[in-house]
Amino acid sequence: MFEAVVPDEINALAMERLPQLFRGWLDEFRGVSAGAPDADEREDGSPLPRSGTTLDAAYAPDSPFGALVRLPVIAGAIQSLVGADPVVDHHFVHIKSAGDLHAQGLHCDAIIDQGPAFDIQLFWFPHDVAPGEGGTRFVPGSHLRRVNMDDVARYHHLAGEQYFTGPAGTVIIFHQGLWHAGAPNRGARDRVMGKLRLNPTQPQVRLWDTSDLAARNRNDDHMFARMEPSAVATTLRHSERWYEPSSHRLETVQRSHLWRYLTGDDSFDVDWYLTRTERRAALVAP
Amino acid sequence: MSVRQQVLMLWLASPSLDARVLGWSFFDGTAGAGPQPSADPPYDSGVAALLDGWRLLQMSPLIPPTPGHERETSFLKHEFVFERLIDV
């Protein structure tokens, strides 16, 4: 999470333009704009880019999303996660009206996306969001679960889940698989949130500052043997309050697979789960 | 006076009914006229719900992992469904 990273003038621009974008999308969805000028020619200066447009060409610098993705901190985060040349999947504007007490069902976006490569989603809150004012509900540690869309809507309360609250200009970056939902807005003003999904176009291998990686990336860190507090494994071993203990171990394995992809290190492991089984498998003649 | 159903779903830390609660949902056939959960979670375990008068309707079966997908995670595994009947 990047708290209050977006300057006030860009947030103000978003508060002016994002609701227009939402209404523009509604018109397109309903077919109201059939026969109107092409989306790329919209007069509001913030067109709906076509899916697959490179990020640097998708938004004018003086548009809300264009200004957002050009902020050095945000641009750096994007590059660290999906590389220098991501493409836009889509953006969307979520408006939770004041007094709308409907709790959206928990879900992940799109479908079940296979493989370790992942998209990122930027959630941008251009105004202050206080508790109870519609801040997005999300479930930490849910992103690697294989579920489809709102098949998790049955879960109304999970231990450790969170509701976003924070100052204007805060941006949260989620893995595409993270469970989330729109929350009731008991506040006095509409809650506006801009969401931008980006696809990588290159393997997401060591795209971030890896200057400290070698010293921390040992594969023999084991919770029942020797552990180094600074090891990557210490982070990846973290459990969530809503995990069953047995699932926590499987989550650790899934995180190890993801870390192998991100680092290009096929020997990486946490708590020896992968290593012992891979070594045993190598003993068996095909 | 008529009878309405309230449904409580608990997801527990293990397949045992006395395991701790990880998550919960409440569905109210009385539209608020009956007693409501007053804590989050409303009970610490499935057995605690029984002690308060809830009746167990269903629990998740123990299903062997799908071959080739043994290490994947998906839905919460240990789901318990309770009901109580309320005069309204």
Chai-1 contact restraints between the chains, C-beta under 6 A:
chainA,res_idxA,chainB,res_idxB,connection_type,confidence,min_distance_angstrom,max_distance_angstrom,comment,restraint_id
A,R145,B,T73,contact,1.0,0.0,6.0,A-B,restraint_1
A,R145,B,S74,contact,1.0,0.0,6.0,A-B,restraint_2
A,R146,B,E72,contact,1.0,0.0,6.0,A-B,restraint_3
A,R146,B,S74,contact,1.0,0.0,6.0,A-B,restraint_4
A,V147,B,S74,contact,1.0,0.0,6.0,A-B,restraint_5
A,Y155,B,G23,contact,1.0,0.0,6.0,A-B,restraint_6
A,H156,B,S25,contact,1.0,0.0,6.0,A-B,restraint_7
A,H157,B,G23,contact,1.0,0.0,6.0,A-B,restraint_8
A,H157,B,W24,contact,1.0,0.0,6.0,A-B,restraint_9
A,L158,B,G23,contact,1.0,0.0,6.0,A-B,restraint_10
A,A159,B,L22,contact,1.0,0.0,6.0,A-B,restraint_11
A,W242,B,L22,contact,1.0,0.0,6.0,A-B,restraint_12
A,W242,B,G23,contact,1.0,0.0,6.0,A-B,restraint_13
A,E244,B,A13,contact,1.0,0.0,6.0,A-B,restraint_14
A,E244,B,K77,contact,1.0,0.0,6.0,A-B,restraint_15
A,S247,B,T73,contact,1.0,0.0,6.0,A-B,restraint_16
A,L250,B,R71,contact,1.0,0.0,6.0,A-B,restraint_17
A,L250,B,T73,contact,1.0,0.0,6.0,A-B,restraint_18
A,E251,B,T73,contact,1.0,0.0,6.0,A-B,restraint_19
A,V253,B,R71,contact,1.0,0.0,6.0,A-B,restraint_20
